[in-house]
Amino acid sequence: MAGNQVITLRLAYVGWNYHGVVKQPGLRTVQAELEEALRDQGIEVNLKFTSRTDKGVSALENIAFYIGRKPIISWLNSSLPDDIAVWGLSTLESPIRPFEKTYLYVVPFSIEEEKLVKGLNEAIKLPGICKEGSAPPPDKYDVVRSDDFTFIYISGKSFCWQMVRRIVGRALSLVTGVRMGVAPPEGLILLRTKANIEWEEVNTKKLMSVKNHLEREMWRWGAGIWLGRLIERVISLEL
């Protein structure tokens, strides 16, 4: 029945402008903006997300879902701010469970890859990253270095609250000798969410608007051009 369809939306957003993805009373959130845009089409729902990103954290591929009728993507995107895009839609029989998520953390200075990988290895073993049993260690991670920046990719099936930022902050503390604490949220991007979904509709036009917003924000970290090329590569893999 149409009323029991699980409508699945593929999202991108610039988290710097929001108090996280999930609704909070009196605060601007991605969920609140999405639900208001759906309401313009007469769709009243309470969205669920496969990843609950924090204030300041951006995403190129988060997934939201609800039970109800299908929206018109072009209308939905026209109702949303320029820094949020719905760039995929699928209709499923049941909610999806991602089998892998990949985060990218942009460090605004250059670090030798071998030293940082060693720091990551040690940081992951330290206590206090997550509550015991709440999330397994990451499955894999990689470090890419440019002249002025360092890019850390961390992948796994599930992550606890602030897990990636805690790992990065501790690794940087070990490598630099400077106490970092939890790494700032602005450097973190949910890059990919892998799930067994065949997207019925793919629309990257609004995604480019989010890309431009994210580039402007990331220029503060000096990584705008590199990140723009990365996003374009991610898009090209989908087309």
N, C-alpha and C positions, 0 to 999 in steps of 0.2 A: 504493500500500500504506500501511496505517495507520502502520507503523513508520517510513516515510520522510516523514511529515508534518512540515512546519516549523510548530511551534506558536509563535505570536507573542503576547506579553503587553505590555499597555500599563500603564506603571507611574507611580506618584507616590510621592515620599518626602521626608522632612525630612532633608537631608544633614548638618545640624549634629550629628547623633547617630552618624555613621558615618565610617569612614576611607576614604571613596570608595565607588563602586559596585562595583568589581572586587575579587575575593577577594585578601586578603593574609594570610599565615600569622600566626595569633595575634591578629588584629585584627578588630573588628566591621565588617562591610561589608554592603551591600545584597545583593550576590550570595550571600554565605554564608547570609543569612536566607532568601532566596528558595529556594535549593536545599534547605535544611533543611525548609522548608514543603512543597516538592514531594516530598521523601523520605517525608513522612507519608502520601502517596498512592501510595507504591511507585514513584515516578518518580525515577530516578537520572540526572542530566544535568549537563553543564557549560555553563552559560548563556553566551550572547554578547549584547552590547549595541550598539545603534546609536550611543550616546554614553557615553564613559567619564568620568563626572563625578568631580571630585576630592573629597577630604575637605572637609566643610562646605558643599558645593554641593547645593542641593535641586533637585527636578524635579517638574513637574506632568504631563509627558508624555515619558518616556523609553521605549524599546522594547527588550525582551529577547526572545530566541528560542532554540529548541532543536529538535532532531529527536527525535520520540518521540510518546507518546500525550497526548491532551488531558487537562488537569486539571479538577477541579470548582472553579470560581472561588470560590464561597461557602466551600467547605472551605479553599481556599488562603488566603483572606483571614482566616479564623478562626485559622489557624495562624501568621499573620504578626503582628509587633508593630503597635501602633496607628499608628506613623509610616511604615508602608509599605502601599501599596494596589495591587492589581491591578484596574484598572477597565475593562479591555477584553481580549478574546481573539479571535484569528482563526487559521484554519488555511490555510497557504499551500503552494504547490508548491516554492518556493525562497525563500531569505532576501531580505528587502526592503532597498532602498537609499533612504533618505530623500532628498527633493529640496530640502528646506529645514528648517533648525532656527532657532528664535528663542529668544534668551536675554533675560532681564530682569535688569538690575542696579539694586538699590535703594540710592540714595545718601542717607544720613540727614541731609541738609541741602539747602536750596534754592539752586539755581544758575540764573542767567538762561539760557534755552534757547539763544539766539543765540550766547552766549559758549561754551557747552558744545559745541554742534554744531561751531563753529569749532575748539575743542580736539580733538574727535574726528577731524575732517578731518586735522588736523596729526599727531595721535598715530598714526593708521593708516599714515601715510607714513614714520614713523620706523623705522630698522632695528632688528632684534632682537625684533620681535613674534613671529615664527616662524622656524624654520630655512628657508632659501631653498627654495622649491618645495614645502614641506610642506602649505601651505593658502593658498587665494586670499584676497584682502581680503574683508571682509563685503560682501554685496550691497546692504544697506540698513540704516539705523539711524534711530532717532527718539528725541526727548527730550520727556518730559511733566513739567511742574513743578507742584508744589502749594505751599502756603504754607511748609511745613517740609521737604519732601523732593523729590528729583528721581529720575525713573524713566527708565532708558536701555534701549531695545530695540535689539538687534543681531541681524540675520538673515543667514544664509548657508548654503551647501550643506555646508561642512565647516569645522572649526575645529581648530587645533593646540592643544597643551597650554597652558593658562592664557591663551589668546589674548584672550578677552573681558576677563579681569581685568587683563591687561597694557595693553590699549587704554584701559580705564576709568581705571586708575591713572595712566597717562601723560597722558590728557586732563585729569584733575583736577589733576595737577601743573602743567600748562600754564595752566589757568584760575585756580588759587588761588595759584600761586607757591610752594606748599609741596610738597616732594618726597614723593610718596605711595608709590612703588614699585608692587608688584603689589597691586591692590585686594583686600581681605579676601574669602575665599570665602563667608562667611555672607550677603553681600548678593546672591549670584548664584543665579538660578533658571532651569533649563531649562524654558521656558514651553510651547513647542510643538515637535513633531516631525512634519513633514508628509511623508506617504508614501502611495503608492497602495494603501491597505488598506481593505477593507470589514469593519468589526468585526462579527463574528458575535454577540458578547455584549458588552453595555455595562452596567456596574454602578457607579454613583456613590456608593453607600451608604458604602463604606469610604473612598472619596475624601474624603468630608466629615470623617472622622476625621483624615486627613492635613492637610486644610485647617485644622482647629482647632489641631493641633500647630504647623503652620507659622505661623499667626497669632500664637500665644503666643510663638514664638521671634522673630518679626519685630517684636513690640512693643518689643524692645530697640532696634530701629531707629526705633520710633515709627510704623511703617507698617501696623499690624495691620488696622485698619478698611478702609483703602484696598485692601490686598491681598486681604482677604476678599471685597470686592465684585468685584475682578478675577477671582478664582477662580470665583465664582458665575457671572460672565459667560461665562467659558471653558466651564464645564459646560453652561450654557444653550445655547451654540452647538452642542453635541454631541447634544442631546436633541430 
